[in-house]
């Protein structure tokens, strides 16, 4: 099965439990399509065997607008999303 990392809230976030429940709700549907969901904190290093990454949801953006507008942590770059193949 192909692995998809699901970006989750950072450790200690008040959104953590809700995110885990959300991933579990989708696990069977993805597995039926041959995909394995692998939760990963958004601030943790990327895994080696994942084919893609999805954000579980956008959490806390309204509580910290400056944090969302700030550059990503050192060593990470912003994703450039596109619907067109590269």
C-alpha positions in Angstrom: 0.0 0.0 0.0 1.1 3.5 -0.7 1.7 5.7 2.4 0.2 9.1 2.8 1.3 11.3 5.7 -1.5 13.2 7.4 -0.2 16.4 8.9 -1.4 16.7 12.5 -1.3 19.4 15.1 1.9 19.9 17.0 2.4 18.0 20.3 0.4 19.6 23.1 -2.1 21.2 20.8 -5.7 21.4 22.0 -6.7 20.1 18.5 -4.6 16.9 18.8 -7.4 14.5 20.0 -9.9 15.8 17.5 -7.3 15.2 14.7 -6.6 11.6 15.8 -10.3 10.9 15.7 -10.6 12.5 12.3 -7.8 10.3 10.8 -9.4 7.2 12.2 -12.7 8.1 10.5 -11.0 8.1 7.1 -8.6 5.2 7.6 -10.9 2.4 6.2 -11.9 4.5 3.1 -8.3 5.1 2.2 -7.3 1.5 2.8 -10.1 0.3 0.4 -8.2 2.3 -2.3 -4.8 0.8 -1.3 -3.6 3.8 0.7 -2.2 3.8 4.2 -2.6 6.9 6.4 0.4 7.7 8.5 -0.3 10.6 11.0 2.7 13.0 11.5 2.9 16.2 13.5 3.2 19.1 11.1 6.5 20.2 12.8 8.1 16.8 12.6 10.6 15.7 9.9 9.0 14.0 6.9 9.0 10.3 6.7 11.0 8.3 4.2 8.4 6.2 2.5 5.4 8.5 2.1 4.2 9.2 -1.4 2.2 12.3 -0.4 1.2 14.5 2.5 -2.3 15.8 3.4 -3.3 18.3 6.1 -5.9 16.9 8.4 -7.3 20.4 8.8 -6.1 24.0 9.3 -6.1 24.4 13.1 -5.6 27.6 15.0 -5.1 29.9 12.1 -7.6 32.3 13.5 -5.8 32.4 16.9 -2.4 33.2 15.5 -2.5 35.0 12.2 1.1 36.2 12.5 2.3 32.6 13.0 0.6 31.5 9.8 2.1 34.4 7.8 5.6 33.8 9.2 8.2 31.8 7.3 8.2 28.1 7.9 10.6 26.6 10.5 14.3 26.4 9.5 15.0 23.6 7.0 11.4 23.6 5.7 9.9 25.3 2.7 6.4 26.2 1.9 4.5 23.9 -0.4 3.5 25.2 -3.8 0.2 23.5 -4.5 -1.0 23.1 -8.1 -3.7 21.1 -9.8 -1.5 20.9 -12.9 1.0 18.0 -13.3 4.6 19.1 -13.3 
